[in-house]
Amino acid sequence: MRSEKEMFELILHIAKEDERIRAVLLSGSRANSDIPKDIFQDYDITYFVTDAKPFYNNCDWIEEKFGKPAIMQLPELMSHPLLPPDGDGHFAYLMIFKDGNRIDLSIEFTPYIDDGEPVVVLLDKDKFLPDIVPNKMYWCIKPPSENIFADTCNEFWWCLNNVAKGIARDELPYAKNMFDHYVRDMLNQMTEWFIGVDIDFTVSSGKMGKYFKRYLPQKLYEMYANTYSDSNYENFWSSIFSACELFRTMADIVAEHFGFRYNRNDDENMMMYLNKVKNNSIVIE
């Protein structure tokens, strides 16, 4: 695998040799000094150019300058409904090379707007980029409002009825999707707030909660890990009840910290419903 030094030399050499490329910006995890380095970090690179058209879907240029990628994705050419293109004139090449290095290269022609995200200016031929002041708190967990907290709790407990219904009907894909997306999204949100309360909202939980293990107490992380199951319904039920216990534990602490009200009625009534469905004890009277 090419070293970080070799990769940056390649990225900058291409930019310096091409008059159409006027500035180079590094973003993502490699631009954030708080994130431990490892070999799996992407090189999130933006080339600011005078005209994006020559770089638009120009795979010959990519192969000539960077080498042939082992696999590549071109978001602006995709038509999949889950991956709609931005359609704003810029172009992105997401590339993994045979040595394992990954470059996410964005070709931009519009002025850069500093929103506080940690970035590093690697090259600026014309002083094109503004004075960038990275905000260390940019990725940190944000405290909830009382309404957002209440809505998150309600969504968590409400959506569990669909999970239970899916299990009762032996509709595994539906039940799993409801749990792993709608319910887990709310669980993850509460987990972030719990971490924020515990560490005074000074850290990031990472994309999709990848740093939960780093910041949660061991017992709570073990509970979180237990919210994942296989396709066996008994194991699935165990993961559901683990999620309920964990959510309740963290929501109580978050609510107490902010002086919010935790709706225990939703909690207790849904737990009653879940147990009835699990035990097949819902009857018509």
C-alpha positions, 0 to 999 in steps of 0.5 A: 500500500502506498504511504500517506506521504506518497498519496499526498505527493501524487494528489498535489503533483497532479494539481500543480501540473494542471493549470486548470486546477487552482486549489486543493482542499482536504476534508474528512477524517484526515483533516481532523487531528482528533481522529486516530489515523489508520490505513482505512481512512479515505483521502477526501480531496476537492480540486477547485477548477476553472471549468468542471466540464473537461473533468466531467465523467473523464475516466481516461484522465483519472486513469492517466493521472491516478492509475486504474481504480479497482472499483469506482463509483460516479455519483453524478451518473447514477440513477438509483432512487436511493443514490440520486445525483446532486446535479449541480454541475460538480463531479465526484470520483469515488475510487479504491485502488488495488493497493487499498487506498481510497480517494474521494475526489470532488471536482468543484468550480464554485466558491468554497463556503466555510461552514466550520467543518475541519479542512486543510488547504493543501494548495491555493494558487490564486488565494482563491480560498477564504481564511478557513477557521476550523470549528473543533465543535463542528462534528460534536453531538448537539443537545436536544430541545425538549420537543425533539427529545419527546418526539424521539421517545415517542417515535421509538416506542410507537414504531416498536408496534410495527416490529412486533406485528411483523414478527407475529405475521412472520414477515421477517424482512418487514420486522427487521427493517422497521427495527434496524432503521426506524427504531434503531435510528431513535435508539442511536439518537438517544445514545448520542445524547447520553454520550453528550451528557456524559462528556459535556457535548465535547465529542463526536459519536462518529458516522452511524455511531462508530465511536459508541464503543469508545464512549459508552460505559462497558455495561451499556455498550454490551446492552447496545451490542445485544440489540443486534440479532440473527433471524431467529425470532426468539433472539430477535425478541431478546434484542428488542427488549435489550433495546427497550431497556437501554433506551429507557436507561439512557432517556431517564438520564438525559431527561433528568439532565435537561429537566425534561419529562420522559413519557413513561406511559408510552414506555409502559403501554408499549412494553405491555403490548410487546409482551402480549404479542410475544406471548400470543395473548392478544384475544378478541373479547 
